[in-house]
Amino acid sequence: MYLAGSNGTGEAGFAPVAHWPHQYLDEGPCQLLVTSPDQRIRIGWFGDDFELWKISASEDAFSAPRWRATFNHVTPAEMVAGLTAALVQDYDEALASDTPGRFLSGPTVPWRDTVRPLTDAGWNLDGAAELGTVEIIAPDDQAGILIDRRGYGSDRTTVELWAGPPGWGTRAEAAFTARTPSHLIAATAAVMAKSGPVVRERHQIDRRMQHLVTMTPVASATPIAEAQVSRAPTPLDVRRTAVTQAVHRAARAPRTAADLRVMAAQSRSTGLAQKRTGHPAIGTSARLPASSPTPRRGR
């Protein structure tokens, strides 16, 4: 999974927070912002940037972020879902117990708590890591987690999850600042440790990665099955839906008083034909032309 790359949408990452408030933004780099109901947790989708996801948590809606996590454009959204699902769980527990929430608790002292899902899955300590750092490497040497214990500063990146060979289109990177709670990083790492496959279209796999992954054809989902999949809409989905609904409304309903008079005349003509012949008339109707709004160009 960690070598699958992004599928170009945030569906999997947004799925755990589908019930939280969504704000679709037309201006600025952030295209979609999802927040907890009290706005302490913020999940931003930057569809055109290198850092595709920016996630943070604050003590209140007006405070500076206590910690930040960023995921680049190659990171599978399934990994992001590991973090967003853990945030939803923390938030719900905080509401139930009337406490600030574990998502503001900060990191634990033993770094082993952060990497436990990986070491339990057979990932190994890299003995060649630089002094002051800890690195755990996957059995295939194609992924790892780097913990940097050098330096100070709450905004400093201290933990980085990575997967794939170095390169702009091949390496997935997830970075966490110093005060990120350890259990949230562990929840993200736990998804990396899973061996289950993910669905991608062939063109979404970078050609430089194809020799590292196993691609198995799958049957196309039926329309019913697709309709049953719950996902959070992307900004492009919202725009397409709005245009489609406007076109359908225009096709179904008359737009002016003149349209209504034409339809009434057609109805009277049909009724007269039925009276004269004693048989139902076979009527023909032409749908009146309707103008549809011009969709806005995406970035």
N, C-alpha and C positions, 0 to 999 in steps of 0.2 A: 504493500500500500504506500509506503513512504517514498517509493520511486515512481508512483503513478502520475505525479504532477497535478496541477489544477485542471479542472474541467471547464474553467471559464465562468462559472457561476458560484454564488455563495450558498447554494441550496442546503448542503449538509451542515455547514457551519451555522446557518441561521435557524435550522430546524428546531433546536432546543428552546430558542427564544421567540418562536413564532407568535406567542401570545403576548409578548411585550410590545410597547408602543414603537411604531415605525415612523420615521420621517424621511421622505424622499426629497432629496435636495437637487435642484437644477443648476445651482451655481456653486463653484468651488470644487476642489478635488474630491471631497467626500460626497459620494452619490447616495448612500443610504446610511442612516444612523438609527440604531436600535438601542433603546435605553431600558433600564429597569423602571418600574412605575415611579420610583422616587428619584430617578435620574442619577443615582450614585454610580451605577455601572453603565458604561458606554461602549458600544460595539460599532465601529465605523468600517464601512466598505468603500475603499478607494479604487474604483474599477480601472483607472488608467495609470496607476502609480506602481512603482517597484514594490513598495510596502502596501500590499493589497488590503491587509487587515490591520487595524489599530484598536486595541482593547485596553480599557483602563478602569480603575475604580477609585472613588473618592469618599471622603467621610460624609459629605453632603453634596447637594447639586451644584454649589457655588465654589467648592474647594478645589484646589489644584489636585491632579491625580496623585494618589499615594503610590501607585505602581502602573507600569505600562507593559503591554505585550504586543509585539508586531510579528506579522507573518508575511513573507514575501510572496510574489506572484507565482512561484512554483510550488508552494506548499499545498498539499491536498486539503480541501475543505473538511475532510473527515477528521484531520488532526485538530483543526480549529474547533470542531464540535466537541472534542474532548474537554477543551477549556470552557466553552459556552455552557455545556451541560453541567459542569461542576459549579459554575457561577449561579445557574438557576437553582441548583440544590442548596447552595449556601444561602442564597437570598430567601428562599422559602423557609429554611430553618431559622433564619434571623427573624422573619415575621412571626413565626410560630412561638419563638422563645422571647421575643421583644429584646433582642440583643443587637449589637452593631453588625455582626456577621463575620464568619470566618474569612470571607474574601478581603477583610481588612486586617487580618491577624499578623501578617508578616511571615518571613521565613523561619523555619526551625533551625537550630544550630547544627545538628548533624547533617551533612550533605547527603548522606546515604538515604535519608528519607525521600529526597527528591528523585533519586535514580532507582529506587527499589523496584518499580515495575519492570525496569530494563534488566537489572541484575537477576531478578527472578526468572526472566525470560531467556537467560543465558548470555546476555551482553557482558563483555569483559572489560576490566580496567586496563587502560593503555599505560604501560610503564614508561613510555617515552614522552609523556606529556610534560610541558614546561613547568618549571618550579612555580608553585603557587596556584597551579591549575589542576583540575581533575577531569579526565576524559574517559567516558565509557563508550566502547565501540561495539557495533552489531557484529554478529558472527560472519556476515558477508563482507564486512569492512566498508559498507556503502552508506552507513548512517552512524550517528553518534550524538552524545550530549557533552558539552564542554562547560565546566563550572570554573569561573575565574574568581579566585579569592584574593586577588591583589587589588590594592587601592581602596578608596572610599568614595562615598557620594551616593545619595539615594536614587539619582537618575542614571547611574552607571549600569550598563548591561553586564550582568553577572552570570547568566545562564543562556546558553544557545543550543538549540536542537538543530541538527543539520542532517540532510540526506541527499545523496547523489554526488557525482563528480563536480569539482569546481567549475563554475561557468554561469553566465547570466540566465540561460534557459534550462539548466540542468540541476542546479543545487537549490533545494528547499531549505529555508532558514526561518527559525522562530526564535525571537530574542525576548528575554525577560529582564526587567530592571531589578535593582537590588532588593527592594522591599516586597517583591511578589511572593505571596504565600507558597510555601513548598508544596502543599497538597494540590495546588492548581497546576503547577508545573508537572507534578507527578501524574495528574489526570491526563495532561496532554501527552506525556511520554508513554502512558499506558496504551494509548491508541497506536502509537508507533510500534509497540511490542506485539500487537496482534498480527496474526499471519493470514487473516482472511483477505480475499481479493476485493477489489472495488471495480465499479463499472466505468469504463472510459471508451470514447470513440477512438479509432486507430489514429486519426490525424492529431489527436490531443497528446499523444505520446511523442516526445521529442525523438527525432531519428537517432540522436546520439545515446538515447537511453534504451532503445529497443532490444539491444543485446543483453541488457541487465534484467529485463522483466519477462514474464511468461504471459503471453496474450492468448486467451481462449475465447473463440466466438460464442456469443450467447444469443438466444432467440429474442426477437423483438417483443417488447411488452405489448399486451393488448390494450386497446383504449380504456377498457374497464379497469385494468390493473393500474394504468397510468393515472386514472382519475382518483384512485384510492390512495395514491402516494401524497402525503402531506408535506408541503415544502413552503418555504418563505419566498414570496415573489421578489425577483430582482427589479431594479428600476426599469429595465427594458421590458420586462413582463407587464409592468403597470401601464406603460405607455401603449403597448400593443393592445392590451385589454380595453383601454379607454377608447381607442380608435375603432376597434371591432364592435363594441357596444353602440357607439354612435352610428356606425353604418347600419347595424341591424335595426336600430330605432327608426332611422330614416326610411328603411325599406318597408317596415311594418305599418307605419302611421302616416297619414296625410300631413303635410306641413303647413298648408294655407287654407283659407276659406274657399278659394277657387277649387282646390283639390276635393273638398267636401262636396261642392256642388256637382262636380264631374261624377263622383261616386254615386251620389243620389240619383243623377240622371241615368246612370247605367243600371241602377237597381230598378227604376221605374220602367225602363225599356224591357228588362228581363221579365218583369211582372206582366206587362201587356202582351208579350210574346206567349207567355204561359196561358193567358186567358183566351187568346185567339185560337191556339192549337189544341188546348187541353192537355198538352204534354209539357214536361219541364223543358225549358230552353237550354241549349248548350251555349253558354256564354263564353266569350274570350275577354281577357282583361290584360291590360298592359300596366306594368308597374311604373309609376311616375318617377322620373329621374329625381334623385335626391343627392344633394351635395354632402360630402363627408369632410370632416376636418382634416387638414393636412398634418400628418404626424411630424413631430419635431425630430430633427436629426439628432442621433446619439453622438456622444463624443467618441 
